[in-house]
Structure formats: structure tokens, C-alpha cells
Amino acid sequence: MQKEPATKYFWISRLAGFVGIVCIIIGIITAVIDDVWVALPATYVQLGIAAFLFAIWAVLYELRDRGIKTR
């Protein structure tokens, strides 16, 4: 059975990247208007960074799963 070119890890990484972008944008907006939406702006930035790191992990995991060395 052959794998599809766009596997679940790439979709997970795209979703995590999108979530990261949204969190960064919310963090910037809440910092500029000096308001708090559920969390502090710094928390949104930290969530965005965590989402980007998760996206990178998903891509590296997919590359390793395909047999490409990541080390």
C-alpha cells in the first residue's frame, strides 16, 4: 500500500501553523488595544510559539517516517 503525498502529519503541521498565526495575531491585537481576551497577550504569543514548534515536529516526524534522516 502506497502512502498519499499529503499525509496526516503534514495536515497536522498546517493546522498547528495556522493556530500559531492566529494566536500571534490575537496577541498583537490585545497588546495594541491594551485589553485582555481570556488570557494575557504574552500567553497568546507563547501558545503561538508552541504551535509553531509542534508544526515543525510534525514535519520532521513525517520526513523520518518517509525514510529521510533528520539528524
All heavy atoms as TSV, in Angstrom:
chain	resi	resn	atom	element	x	y	z
A	1	MET	N	N	0.844	-1.185	0.000
A	1	MET	CA	C	0.000	0.000	0.000
A	1	MET	C	C	0.886	1.245	0.000
A	1	MET	O	O	1.758	1.397	0.833
A	1	MET	CB	C	-0.888	-0.034	1.238
A	1	MET	CG	C	-1.847	1.091	1.315
A	1	MET	SD	S	-2.870	0.919	2.785
A	1	MET	CE	C	-4.329	1.627	2.176
A	2	GLN	N	N	0.631	2.141	-0.923
A	2	GLN	CA	C	1.441	3.346	-1.057
A	2	GLN	C	C	0.818	4.498	-0.278
A	2	GLN	O	O	-0.400	4.629	-0.201
A	2	GLN	CB	C	1.539	3.712	-2.532
A	2	GLN	CG	C	2.631	4.669	-2.835
A	2	GLN	CD	C	2.779	4.850	-4.336
A	2	GLN	OE1	O	1.864	4.569	-5.080
A	2	GLN	NE2	N	3.927	5.325	-4.749
A	3	LYS	N	N	1.671	5.326	0.290
A	3	LYS	CA	C	1.192	6.464	1.077
A	3	LYS	C	C	0.737	7.592	0.167
A	3	LYS	O	O	1.259	7.778	-0.914
A	3	LYS	CB	C	2.298	6.984	1.980
A	3	LYS	CG	C	2.627	6.101	3.108
A	3	LYS	CD	C	3.591	6.823	4.011
A	3	LYS	CE	C	3.836	5.991	5.233
A	3	LYS	NZ	N	4.649	6.696	6.191
A	4	GLU	N	N	-0.213	8.346	0.668
A	4	GLU	CA	C	-0.649	9.537	-0.048
A	4	GLU	C	C	0.404	10.627	0.140
A	4	GLU	O	O	1.057	10.688	1.175
A	4	GLU	CB	C	-1.978	10.021	0.517
A	4	GLU	CG	C	-3.105	9.051	0.331
A	4	GLU	CD	C	-4.384	9.551	0.956
A	4	GLU	OE1	O	-4.463	10.757	1.255
A	4	GLU	OE2	O	-5.285	8.745	1.131
A	5	PRO	N	N	0.576	11.508	-0.849
A	5	PRO	CA	C	1.594	12.561	-0.697
A	5	PRO	C	C	1.320	13.528	0.449
A	5	PRO	O	O	2.227	14.001	1.100
A	5	PRO	CB	C	1.574	13.290	-2.033
A	5	PRO	CG	C	0.538	12.655	-2.860
A	5	PRO	CD	C	-0.060	11.508	-2.122
A	6	ALA	N	N	0.066	13.843	0.686
A	6	ALA	CA	C	-0.270	14.749	1.798
A	6	ALA	C	C	-0.786	13.894	2.947
A	6	ALA	O	O	-1.957	13.569	3.015
A	6	ALA	CB	C	-1.322	15.752	1.355
A	7	THR	N	N	0.096	13.512	3.825
A	7	THR	CA	C	-0.281	12.626	4.916
A	7	THR	C	C	-0.818	13.412	6.092
A	7	THR	O	O	-0.824	14.642	6.097
A	7	THR	CB	C	0.923	11.782	5.372
A	7	THR	OG1	O	1.931	12.660	5.827
A	7	THR	CG2	C	1.455	10.930	4.249
A	8	LYS	N	N	-1.238	12.677	7.096
A	8	LYS	CA	C	-1.863	13.320	8.254
A	8	LYS	C	C	-0.907	14.230	9.002
A	8	LYS	O	O	-1.318	15.238	9.563
A	8	LYS	CB	C	-2.450	12.280	9.190
A	8	LYS	CG	C	-1.448	11.319	9.753
A	8	LYS	CD	C	-2.135	10.279	10.603
A	8	LYS	CE	C	-1.142	9.227	11.028
A	8	LYS	NZ	N	-1.771	8.158	11.771
A	9	TYR	N	N	0.396	13.928	9.005
A	9	TYR	CA	C	1.339	14.774	9.733
A	9	TYR	C	C	1.493	16.137	9.069
A	9	TYR	O	O	1.640	17.149	9.745
A	9	TYR	CB	C	2.695	14.082	9.865
A	9	TYR	CG	C	2.606	12.813	10.645
A	9	TYR	CD1	C	2.771	11.590	10.026
A	9	TYR	CD2	C	2.338	12.834	12.006
A	9	TYR	CE1	C	2.676	10.413	10.748
A	9	TYR	CE2	C	2.235	11.671	12.737
A	9	TYR	CZ	C	2.408	10.452	12.093
A	9	TYR	OH	O	2.298	9.314	12.811
A	10	PHE	N	N	1.465	16.165	7.740
A	10	PHE	CA	C	1.535	17.452	7.066
A	10	PHE	C	C	0.273	18.271	7.321
A	10	PHE	O	O	0.329	19.485	7.478
A	10	PHE	CB	C	1.758	17.276	5.567
A	10	PHE	CG	C	3.193	17.022	5.209
A	10	PHE	CD1	C	3.531	16.053	4.297
A	10	PHE	CD2	C	4.212	17.761	5.778
A	10	PHE	CE1	C	4.854	15.817	3.974
A	10	PHE	CE2	C	5.538	17.538	5.458
A	10	PHE	CZ	C	5.851	16.558	4.547
A	11	TRP	N	N	-0.874	17.617	7.377
A	11	TRP	CA	C	-2.109	18.344	7.693
A	11	TRP	C	C	-2.077	18.834	9.128
A	11	TRP	O	O	-2.541	19.937	9.425
A	11	TRP	CB	C	-3.329	17.475	7.429
A	11	TRP	CG	C	-3.621	17.351	5.977
A	11	TRP	CD1	C	-3.452	16.257	5.195
A	11	TRP	CD2	C	-4.094	18.374	5.111
A	11	TRP	NE1	N	-3.791	16.535	3.904
A	11	TRP	CE2	C	-4.189	17.822	3.820
A	11	TRP	CE3	C	-4.446	19.705	5.300
A	11	TRP	CZ2	C	-4.635	18.571	2.725
A	11	TRP	CZ3	C	-4.881	20.439	4.211
A	11	TRP	CH2	C	-4.969	19.866	2.945
A	12	ILE	N	N	-1.540	18.022	10.028
A	12	ILE	CA	C	-1.414	18.449	11.422
A	12	ILE	C	C	-0.487	19.654	11.517
A	12	ILE	O	O	-0.758	20.612	12.243
A	12	ILE	CB	C	-0.919	17.289	12.304
A	12	ILE	CG1	C	-2.015	16.231	12.441
A	12	ILE	CG2	C	-0.482	17.779	13.670
A	12	ILE	CD1	C	-1.549	14.950	13.099
A	13	SER	N	N	0.608	19.622	10.766
A	13	SER	CA	C	1.548	20.745	10.819
A	13	SER	C	C	0.925	22.008	10.239
A	13	SER	O	O	1.150	23.105	10.749
A	13	SER	CB	C	2.844	20.395	10.093
A	13	SER	OG	O	2.643	20.326	8.698
A	14	ARG	N	N	0.142	21.866	9.189
A	14	ARG	CA	C	-0.532	23.044	8.625
A	14	ARG	C	C	-1.542	23.622	9.609
A	14	ARG	O	O	-1.641	24.841	9.769
A	14	ARG	CB	C	-1.237	22.672	7.325
A	14	ARG	CG	C	-0.295	22.421	6.195
A	14	ARG	CD	C	-1.026	22.008	4.964
A	14	ARG	NE	N	-0.088	21.668	3.904
A	14	ARG	CZ	C	-0.398	20.935	2.865
A	14	ARG	NH1	N	-1.604	20.463	2.723
A	14	ARG	NH2	N	0.515	20.681	1.954
A	15	LEU	N	N	-2.292	22.760	10.256
A	15	LEU	CA	C	-3.267	23.219	11.246
A	15	LEU	C	C	-2.564	23.906	12.419
A	15	LEU	O	O	-2.986	24.965	12.874
A	15	LEU	CB	C	-4.111	22.050	11.744
A	15	LEU	CG	C	-5.135	22.374	12.819
A	15	LEU	CD1	C	-6.196	23.321	12.276
A	15	LEU	CD2	C	-5.763	21.104	13.340
A	16	ALA	N	N	-1.477	23.310	12.897
A	16	ALA	CA	C	-0.733	23.908	14.012
A	16	ALA	C	C	-0.128	25.245	13.600
A	16	ALA	O	O	-0.109	26.192	14.393
A	16	ALA	CB	C	0.352	22.949	14.493
A	17	GLY	N	N	0.369	25.336	12.381
A	17	GLY	CA	C	0.899	26.611	11.896
A	17	GLY	C	C	-0.180	27.680	11.819
A	17	GLY	O	O	0.051	28.835	12.186
A	18	PHE	N	N	-1.364	27.300	11.362
A	18	PHE	CA	C	-2.485	28.244	11.297
A	18	PHE	C	C	-2.886	28.702	12.697
A	18	PHE	O	O	-3.116	29.889	12.926
A	18	PHE	CB	C	-3.670	27.611	10.577
A	18	PHE	CG	C	-4.872	28.489	10.512
A	18	PHE	CD1	C	-4.895	29.584	9.663
A	18	PHE	CD2	C	-5.980	28.235	11.303
A	18	PHE	CE1	C	-6.005	30.413	9.606
A	18	PHE	CE2	C	-7.085	29.053	11.254
A	18	PHE	CZ	C	-7.107	30.149	10.402
A	19	VAL	N	N	-2.958	27.768	13.631
A	19	VAL	CA	C	-3.287	28.113	15.016
A	19	VAL	C	C	-2.227	29.056	15.590
A	19	VAL	O	O	-2.545	30.007	16.300
A	19	VAL	CB	C	-3.423	26.841	15.878
A	19	VAL	CG1	C	-3.478	27.169	17.356
A	19	VAL	CG2	C	-4.659	26.059	15.467
A	20	GLY	N	N	-0.957	28.793	15.269
A	20	GLY	CA	C	0.117	29.676	15.724
A	20	GLY	C	C	-0.024	31.084	15.192
A	20	GLY	O	O	0.147	32.056	15.927
A	21	ILE	N	N	-0.361	31.208	13.912
A	21	ILE	CA	C	-0.545	32.525	13.315
A	21	ILE	C	C	-1.714	33.253	13.971
A	21	ILE	O	O	-1.623	34.444	14.296
A	21	ILE	CB	C	-0.751	32.408	11.790
A	21	ILE	CG1	C	0.564	31.977	11.131
A	21	ILE	CG2	C	-1.247	33.712	11.190
A	21	ILE	CD1	C	0.425	31.605	9.673
A	22	VAL	N	N	-2.813	32.544	14.193
A	22	VAL	CA	C	-3.986	33.152	14.833
A	22	VAL	C	C	-3.642	33.613	16.245
A	22	VAL	O	O	-4.014	34.718	16.658
A	22	VAL	CB	C	-5.174	32.165	14.832
A	22	VAL	CG1	C	-6.297	32.664	15.721
A	22	VAL	CG2	C	-5.675	31.938	13.419
A	23	CYS	N	N	-2.913	32.793	16.995
A	23	CYS	CA	C	-2.539	33.174	18.362
A	23	CYS	C	C	-1.630	34.397	18.374
A	23	CYS	O	O	-1.799	35.288	19.214
A	23	CYS	CB	C	-1.853	32.004	19.069
A	23	CYS	SG	S	-2.972	30.699	19.569
A	24	ILE	N	N	-0.675	34.453	17.460
A	24	ILE	CA	C	0.214	35.615	17.384
A	24	ILE	C	C	-0.589	36.875	17.041
A	24	ILE	O	O	-0.381	37.938	17.634
A	24	ILE	CB	C	1.336	35.383	16.354
A	24	ILE	CG1	C	2.242	34.237	16.780
A	24	ILE	CG2	C	2.138	36.657	16.114
A	24	ILE	CD1	C	3.096	34.504	17.990
A	25	ILE	N	N	-1.513	36.766	16.095
A	25	ILE	CA	C	-2.332	37.919	15.716
A	25	ILE	C	C	-3.190	38.381	16.888
A	25	ILE	O	O	-3.287	39.584	17.165
A	25	ILE	CB	C	-3.192	37.592	14.473
A	25	ILE	CG1	C	-2.286	37.471	13.249
A	25	ILE	CG2	C	-4.269	38.648	14.251
A	25	ILE	CD1	C	-2.978	36.966	12.009
A	26	ILE	N	N	-3.820	37.442	17.591
A	26	ILE	CA	C	-4.631	37.808	18.758
A	26	ILE	C	C	-3.751	38.471	19.824
A	26	ILE	O	O	-4.147	39.458	20.448
A	26	ILE	CB	C	-5.366	36.589	19.330
A	26	ILE	CG1	C	-6.457	36.127	18.371
A	26	ILE	CG2	C	-5.977	36.904	20.693
A	26	ILE	CD1	C	-7.121	34.828	18.773
A	27	GLY	N	N	-2.545	37.938	20.026
A	27	GLY	CA	C	-1.620	38.537	20.993
A	27	GLY	C	C	-1.240	39.959	20.625
A	27	GLY	O	O	-1.190	40.842	21.489
A	28	ILE	N	N	-0.989	40.195	19.347
A	28	ILE	CA	C	-0.632	41.547	18.894
A	28	ILE	C	C	-1.818	42.493	19.058
A	28	ILE	O	O	-1.668	43.621	19.554
A	28	ILE	CB	C	-0.149	41.515	17.427
A	28	ILE	CG1	C	1.208	40.818	17.348
A	28	ILE	CG2	C	-0.081	42.917	16.837
A	28	ILE	CD1	C	1.664	40.528	15.935
A	29	ILE	N	N	-3.005	42.045	18.668
A	29	ILE	CA	C	-4.191	42.900	18.769
A	29	ILE	C	C	-4.482	43.249	20.225
A	29	ILE	O	O	-4.744	44.411	20.557
A	29	ILE	CB	C	-5.406	42.223	18.111
A	29	ILE	CG1	C	-5.227	42.185	16.599
A	29	ILE	CG2	C	-6.705	42.946	18.466
A	29	ILE	CD1	C	-6.268	41.356	15.874
A	30	THR	N	N	-4.427	42.254	21.110
A	30	THR	CA	C	-4.731	42.534	22.515
A	30	THR	C	C	-3.661	43.413	23.160
A	30	THR	O	O	-3.965	44.167	24.079
A	30	THR	CB	C	-4.898	41.235	23.325
A	30	THR	OG1	O	-3.739	40.428	23.178
A	30	THR	CG2	C	-6.114	40.466	22.872
A	31	ALA	N	N	-2.424	43.323	22.689
A	31	ALA	CA	C	-1.376	44.193	23.228
A	31	ALA	C	C	-1.564	45.634	22.748
A	31	ALA	O	O	-1.359	46.580	23.511
A	31	ALA	CB	C	-0.006	43.681	22.827
A	32	VAL	N	N	-1.962	45.794	21.483
A	32	VAL	CA	C	-2.131	47.135	20.929
A	32	VAL	C	C	-3.330	47.846	21.560
A	32	VAL	O	O	-3.243	49.029	21.907
A	32	VAL	CB	C	-2.281	47.074	19.388
A	32	VAL	CG1	C	-2.738	48.398	18.818
A	32	VAL	CG2	C	-0.963	46.658	18.758
A	33	ILE	N	N	-4.449	47.145	21.719
A	33	ILE	CA	C	-5.626	47.800	22.288
A	33	ILE	C	C	-5.620	47.771	23.815
A	33	ILE	O	O	-6.538	48.293	24.434
A	33	ILE	CB	C	-6.934	47.183	21.744
A	33	ILE	CG1	C	-7.089	45.719	22.153
A	33	ILE	CG2	C	-7.030	47.336	20.257
A	33	ILE	CD1	C	-8.426	45.114	21.785
A	34	ASP	N	N	-4.587	47.176	24.377
A	34	ASP	CA	C	-4.406	47.129	25.824
A	34	ASP	C	C	-5.634	46.539	26.525
A	34	ASP	O	O	-6.194	47.121	27.440
A	34	ASP	CB	C	-4.093	48.522	26.372
A	34	ASP	CG	C	-3.451	48.455	27.751
A	34	ASP	OD1	O	-2.834	47.419	28.066
A	34	ASP	OD2	O	-3.575	49.442	28.500
A	35	ASP	N	N	-6.025	45.374	26.044
A	35	ASP	CA	C	-7.189	44.677	26.584
A	35	ASP	C	C	-6.809	43.211	26.801
A	35	ASP	O	O	-5.813	42.733	26.269
A	35	ASP	CB	C	-8.354	44.776	25.599
A	35	ASP	CG	C	-9.674	44.370	26.216
A	35	ASP	OD1	O	-9.748	44.255	27.455
A	35	ASP	OD2	O	-10.640	44.185	25.450
A	36	VAL	N	N	-7.600	42.529	27.593
A	36	VAL	CA	C	-7.347	41.112	27.868
A	36	VAL	C	C	-8.535	40.308	27.374
A	36	VAL	O	O	-9.657	40.519	27.816
A	36	VAL	CB	C	-7.125	40.875	29.377
A	36	VAL	CG1	C	-6.971	39.401	29.665
A	36	VAL	CG2	C	-5.920	41.636	29.870
A	37	TRP	N	N	-8.288	39.376	26.435
A	37	TRP	CA	C	-9.309	38.452	25.960
A	37	TRP	C	C	-8.962	37.085	26.506
A	37	TRP	O	O	-8.070	36.421	25.997
A	37	TRP	CB	C	-9.349	38.364	24.457
A	37	TRP	CG	C	-9.691	39.621	23.738
A	37	TRP	CD1	C	-10.187	40.774	24.259
A	37	TRP	CD2	C	-9.539	39.867	22.341
A	37	TRP	NE1	N	-10.356	41.704	23.298
A	37	TRP	CE2	C	-9.974	41.178	22.100
A	37	TRP	CE3	C	-9.095	39.117	21.274
A	37	TRP	CZ2	C	-9.966	41.741	20.833
A	37	TRP	CZ3	C	-9.090	39.665	20.027
A	37	TRP	CH2	C	-9.530	40.963	19.809
A	38	VAL	N	N	-9.607	36.641	27.526
A	38	VAL	CA	C	-9.436	35.334	28.155
A	38	VAL	C	C	-8.039	35.162	28.754
A	38	VAL	O	O	-7.902	34.643	29.842
A	38	VAL	CB	C	-9.741	34.183	27.179
A	38	VAL	CG1	C	-9.598	32.836	27.862
A	38	VAL	CG2	C	-11.110	34.319	26.562
A	39	ALA	N	N	-7.004	35.602	28.066
A	39	ALA	CA	C	-5.635	35.463	28.565
A	39	ALA	C	C	-4.843	36.724	28.225
A	39	ALA	O	O	-5.256	37.544	27.409
A	39	ALA	CB	C	-4.970	34.247	27.934
A	40	LEU	N	N	-3.686	36.841	28.839
A	40	LEU	CA	C	-2.800	37.968	28.562
A	40	LEU	C	C	-2.196	37.839	27.166
A	40	LEU	O	O	-2.070	36.731	26.631
A	40	LEU	CB	C	-1.690	38.018	29.601
A	40	LEU	CG	C	-2.134	38.299	31.043
A	40	LEU	CD1	C	-0.955	38.140	31.981
A	40	LEU	CD2	C	-2.729	39.686	31.152
A	41	PRO	N	N	-1.796	38.953	26.548
A	41	PRO	CA	C	-1.180	38.882	25.213
A	41	PRO	C	C	0.062	37.993	25.173
A	41	PRO	O	O	0.287	37.282	24.192
A	41	PRO	CB	C	-0.820	40.338	24.912
A	41	PRO	CG	C	-1.748	41.141	25.734
A	41	PRO	CD	C	-1.999	40.332	26.965
A	42	ALA	N	N	0.854	38.002	26.228
A	42	ALA	CA	C	2.053	37.167	26.251
A	42	ALA	C	C	1.698	35.682	26.211
A	42	ALA	O	O	2.436	34.874	25.629
A	42	ALA	CB	C	2.883	37.467	27.493
A	43	THR	N	N	0.565	35.320	26.774
A	43	THR	CA	C	0.124	33.930	26.744
A	43	THR	C	C	-0.214	33.505	25.327
A	43	THR	O	O	0.115	32.393	24.902
A	43	THR	CB	C	-1.095	33.736	27.661
A	43	THR	OG1	O	-0.764	34.189	28.969
A	43	THR	CG2	C	-1.508	32.290	27.722
A	44	TYR	N	N	-0.859	34.390	24.575
A	44	TYR	CA	C	-1.158	34.074	23.174
A	44	TYR	C	C	0.115	33.904	22.354
A	44	TYR	O	O	0.204	33.031	21.496
A	44	TYR	CB	C	-2.039	35.154	22.549
A	44	TYR	CG	C	-3.475	35.107	23.008
A	44	TYR	CD1	C	-4.005	36.113	23.799
A	44	TYR	CD2	C	-4.298	34.041	22.661
A	44	TYR	CE1	C	-5.319	36.065	24.219
A	44	TYR	CE2	C	-5.609	33.988	23.075
A	44	TYR	CZ	C	-6.118	34.999	23.853
A	44	TYR	OH	O	-7.417	34.953	24.274
A	45	VAL	N	N	1.101	34.729	22.615
A	45	VAL	CA	C	2.376	34.609	21.905
A	45	VAL	C	C	3.041	33.276	22.250
A	45	VAL	O	O	3.562	32.580	21.377
A	45	VAL	CB	C	3.297	35.804	22.221
A	45	VAL	CG1	C	4.681	35.597	21.649
A	45	VAL	CG2	C	2.688	37.090	21.690
A	46	GLN	N	N	3.009	32.889	23.518
A	46	GLN	CA	C	3.582	31.605	23.921
A	46	GLN	C	C	2.835	30.437	23.289
A	46	GLN	O	O	3.457	29.454	22.870
A	46	GLN	CB	C	3.582	31.479	25.441
A	46	GLN	CG	C	4.557	32.408	26.109
A	46	GLN	CD	C	4.418	32.412	27.613
A	46	GLN	OE1	O	3.519	31.817	28.174
A	46	GLN	NE2	N	5.334	33.111	28.278
A	47	LEU	N	N	1.522	30.522	23.201
A	47	LEU	CA	C	0.747	29.478	22.528
A	47	LEU	C	C	1.094	29.403	21.042
A	47	LEU	O	O	1.178	28.321	20.463
A	47	LEU	CB	C	-0.750	29.732	22.704
A	47	LEU	CG	C	-1.334	29.451	24.071
A	47	LEU	CD1	C	-2.786	29.908	24.123
A	47	LEU	CD2	C	-1.233	27.981	24.405
A	48	GLY	N	N	1.301	30.571	20.432
A	48	GLY	CA	C	1.693	30.599	19.026
A	48	GLY	C	C	3.047	29.957	18.799
A	48	GLY	O	O	3.236	29.183	17.851
A	49	ILE	N	N	3.994	30.246	19.666
A	49	ILE	CA	C	5.325	29.638	19.551
A	49	ILE	C	C	5.243	28.127	19.748
A	49	ILE	O	O	5.866	27.362	19.013
A	49	ILE	CB	C	6.294	30.293	20.554
A	49	ILE	CG1	C	6.574	31.735	20.147
A	49	ILE	CG2	C	7.596	29.506	20.660
A	49	ILE	CD1	C	7.305	32.549	21.185
A	50	ALA	N	N	4.452	27.698	20.719
A	50	ALA	CA	C	4.279	26.263	20.947
A	50	ALA	C	C	3.639	25.588	19.736
A	50	ALA	O	O	4.028	24.477	19.358
A	50	ALA	CB	C	3.440	26.026	22.194
A	51	ALA	N	N	2.687	26.243	19.106
A	51	ALA	CA	C	2.048	25.679	17.918
A	51	ALA	C	C	3.039	25.569	16.767
A	51	ALA	O	O	3.046	24.565	16.037
A	51	ALA	CB	C	0.847	26.529	17.516
A	52	PHE	N	N	3.895	26.583	16.595
A	52	PHE	CA	C	4.915	26.507	15.545
A	52	PHE	C	C	5.905	25.379	15.816
A	52	PHE	O	O	6.307	24.662	14.900
A	52	PHE	CB	C	5.657	27.832	15.414
A	52	PHE	CG	C	4.851	28.908	14.745
A	52	PHE	CD1	C	4.789	30.172	15.292
A	52	PHE	CD2	C	4.161	28.677	13.574
A	52	PHE	CE1	C	4.052	31.173	14.697
A	52	PHE	CE2	C	3.415	29.661	12.964
A	52	PHE	CZ	C	3.362	30.918	13.528
A	53	LEU	N	N	6.306	25.199	17.065
A	53	LEU	CA	C	7.209	24.094	17.396
A	53	LEU	C	C	6.547	22.745	17.141
A	53	LEU	O	O	7.188	21.810	16.649
A	53	LEU	CB	C	7.660	24.201	18.852
A	53	LEU	CG	C	8.594	25.369	19.167
A	53	LEU	CD1	C	8.876	25.414	20.668
A	53	LEU	CD2	C	9.882	25.240	18.388
A	54	PHE	N	N	5.263	22.635	17.440
A	54	PHE	CA	C	4.535	21.406	17.158
A	54	PHE	C	C	4.457	21.158	15.656
A	54	PHE	O	O	4.589	20.022	15.199
A	54	PHE	CB	C	3.130	21.471	17.764
A	54	PHE	CG	C	2.370	20.196	17.623
A	54	PHE	CD1	C	2.651	19.116	18.450
A	54	PHE	CD2	C	1.393	20.064	16.656
A	54	PHE	CE1	C	1.955	17.931	18.318
A	54	PHE	CE2	C	0.694	18.889	16.511
A	54	PHE	CZ	C	0.971	17.812	17.351
A	55	ALA	N	N	4.283	22.219	14.870
A	55	ALA	CA	C	4.237	22.075	13.415
A	55	ALA	C	C	5.573	21.586	12.881
A	55	ALA	O	O	5.628	20.714	12.003
A	55	ALA	CB	C	3.855	23.406	12.771
A	56	ILE	N	N	6.662	22.123	13.402
A	56	ILE	CA	C	7.990	21.672	12.980
A	56	ILE	C	C	8.192	20.213	13.351
A	56	ILE	O	O	8.715	19.419	12.557
A	56	ILE	CB	C	9.080	22.567	13.601
A	56	ILE	CG1	C	9.009	23.963	13.002
A	56	ILE	CG2	C	10.469	21.969	13.408
A	56	ILE	CD1	C	9.847	24.986	13.723
A	57	TRP	N	N	7.764	19.823	14.548
A	57	TRP	CA	C	7.879	18.430	14.974
A	57	TRP	C	C	7.109	17.513	14.027
A	57	TRP	O	O	7.594	16.439	13.666
A	57	TRP	CB	C	7.362	18.261	16.401
A	57	TRP	CG	C	7.243	16.833	16.796
A	57	TRP	CD1	C	8.230	16.032	17.242
A	57	TRP	CD2	C	6.064	16.028	16.740
A	57	TRP	NE1	N	7.739	14.777	17.484
A	57	TRP	CE2	C	6.415	14.757	17.184
A	57	TRP	CE3	C	4.746	16.288	16.358
A	57	TRP	CZ2	C	5.475	13.721	17.251
A	57	TRP	CZ3	C	3.824	15.266	16.425
A	57	TRP	CH2	C	4.198	14.004	16.871
A	58	ALA	N	N	5.902	17.910	13.629
A	58	ALA	CA	C	5.088	17.064	12.748
A	58	ALA	C	C	5.762	16.876	11.394
A	58	ALA	O	O	5.752	15.778	10.832
A	58	ALA	CB	C	3.696	17.663	12.580
A	59	VAL	N	N	6.373	17.930	10.863
A	59	VAL	CA	C	7.069	17.810	9.581
A	59	VAL	C	C	8.281	16.893	9.719
A	59	VAL	O	O	8.517	16.023	8.873
A	59	VAL	CB	C	7.486	19.204	9.059
A	59	VAL	CG1	C	8.437	19.079	7.888
A	59	VAL	CG2	C	6.265	20.002	8.673
A	60	LEU	N	N	9.060	17.065	10.781
A	60	LEU	CA	C	10.221	16.201	10.985
A	60	LEU	C	C	9.812	14.747	11.184
A	60	LEU	O	O	10.471	13.826	10.689
A	60	LEU	CB	C	11.043	16.688	12.180
A	60	LEU	CG	C	11.776	18.008	11.982
A	60	LEU	CD1	C	12.478	18.425	13.270
A	60	LEU	CD2	C	12.751	17.919	10.833
A	61	TYR	N	N	8.711	14.514	11.880
A	61	TYR	CA	C	8.226	13.148	12.077
A	61	TYR	C	C	7.810	12.531	10.750
A	61	TYR	O	O	8.089	11.362	10.485
A	61	TYR	CB	C	7.051	13.149	13.058
A	61	TYR	CG	C	6.663	11.770	13.501
A	61	TYR	CD1	C	7.371	11.126	14.513
A	61	TYR	CD2	C	5.598	11.098	12.913
A	61	TYR	CE1	C	7.035	9.856	14.928
A	61	TYR	CE2	C	5.254	9.828	13.311
A	61	TYR	CZ	C	5.961	9.212	14.318
A	61	TYR	OH	O	5.626	7.941	14.712
A	62	GLU	N	N	7.167	13.311	9.897
A	62	GLU	CA	C	6.771	12.798	8.587
A	62	GLU	C	C	7.993	12.503	7.727
A	62	GLU	O	O	8.029	11.489	7.033
A	62	GLU	CB	C	5.857	13.793	7.883
A	62	GLU	CG	C	5.475	13.412	6.481
A	62	GLU	CD	C	4.746	12.086	6.383
A	62	GLU	OE1	O	4.049	11.698	7.330
A	62	GLU	OE2	O	4.878	11.428	5.338
A	63	LEU	N	N	8.995	13.368	7.765
A	63	LEU	CA	C	10.210	13.120	6.998
A	63	LEU	C	C	10.903	11.846	7.472
A	63	LEU	O	O	11.367	11.040	6.665
A	63	LEU	CB	C	11.161	14.314	7.109
A	63	LEU	CG	C	10.720	15.587	6.392
A	63	LEU	CD1	C	11.693	16.707	6.694
A	63	LEU	CD2	C	10.601	15.357	4.909
A	64	ARG	N	N	10.943	11.646	8.782
A	64	ARG	CA	C	11.551	10.433	9.322
A	64	ARG	C	C	10.736	9.208	8.927
A	64	ARG	O	O	11.289	8.154	8.620
A	64	ARG	CB	C	11.663	10.522	10.826
A	64	ARG	CG	C	12.517	9.408	11.414
A	64	ARG	CD	C	12.454	9.397	12.884
A	64	ARG	NE	N	11.152	8.803	13.222
A	64	ARG	CZ	C	10.741	8.591	14.435
A	64	ARG	NH1	N	11.468	8.969	15.447
A	64	ARG	NH2	N	9.571	8.044	14.662
A	65	ASP	N	N	9.427	9.350	8.910
A	65	ASP	CA	C	8.558	8.240	8.534
A	65	ASP	C	C	8.756	7.856	7.074
A	65	ASP	O	O	8.606	6.691	6.709
A	65	ASP	CB	C	7.098	8.627	8.796
A	65	ASP	CG	C	6.179	7.424	8.794
A	65	ASP	OD1	O	6.602	6.360	9.267
A	65	ASP	OD2	O	5.032	7.571	8.319
A	66	ARG	N	N	9.128	8.824	6.244
A	66	ARG	CA	C	9.393	8.546	4.833
A	66	ARG	C	C	10.810	8.010	4.580
A	66	ARG	O	O	11.161	7.690	3.476
A	66	ARG	CB	C	9.183	9.806	3.998
A	66	ARG	CG	C	7.742	10.200	3.870
A	66	ARG	CD	C	7.627	11.458	3.042
A	66	ARG	NE	N	6.251	11.870	2.963
A	66	ARG	CZ	C	5.599	11.985	1.810
A	66	ARG	NH1	N	6.203	11.721	0.692
A	66	ARG	NH2	N	4.348	12.366	1.821
A	67	GLY	N	N	11.616	7.982	5.627
A	67	GLY	CA	C	12.962	7.452	5.490
A	67	GLY	C	C	14.042	8.479	5.298
A	67	GLY	O	O	15.186	8.140	5.064
A	68	ILE	N	N	13.712	9.740	5.373
A	68	ILE	CA	C	14.702	10.815	5.232
A	68	ILE	C	C	15.287	11.093	6.611
A	68	ILE	O	O	14.555	11.359	7.559
A	68	ILE	CB	C	14.043	12.080	4.639
A	68	ILE	CG1	C	13.459	11.761	3.260
A	68	ILE	CG2	C	15.053	13.214	4.563
A	68	ILE	CD1	C	12.619	12.874	2.683
A	69	LYS	N	N	16.584	11.068	6.720
A	69	LYS	CA	C	17.232	11.276	8.002
A	69	LYS	C	C	17.143	12.749	8.403
A	69	LYS	O	O	17.374	13.633	7.604
A	69	LYS	CB	C	18.694	10.852	7.957
A	69	LYS	CG	C	18.874	9.364	7.828
A	69	LYS	CD	C	20.330	8.986	7.901
A	69	LYS	CE	C	20.454	7.485	7.791
A	69	LYS	NZ	N	21.838	7.068	7.916
A	70	THR	N	N	16.810	12.981	9.676
A	70	THR	CA	C	16.683	14.355	10.166
A	70	THR	C	C	17.809	14.708	11.125
A	70	THR	O	O	17.818	15.785	11.676
A	70	THR	CB	C	15.337	14.550	10.873
A	70	THR	OG1	O	15.213	13.598	11.920
A	70	THR	CG2	C	14.176	14.408	9.897
A	71	ARG	N	N	18.721	13.822	11.344
A	71	ARG	CA	C	19.857	14.108	12.235
A	71	ARG	C	C	21.130	14.200	11.447
A	71	ARG	O	O	21.373	13.622	10.489
A	71	ARG	CB	C	20.013	13.023	13.277
A	71	ARG	CG	C	18.910	13.034	14.273
A	71	ARG	CD	C	19.197	12.037	15.324
A	71	ARG	NE	N	17.997	11.853	16.128
A	71	ARG	CZ	C	17.974	11.160	17.222
A	71	ARG	NH1	N	19.058	10.572	17.649
A	71	ARG	NH2	N	16.888	11.020	17.898
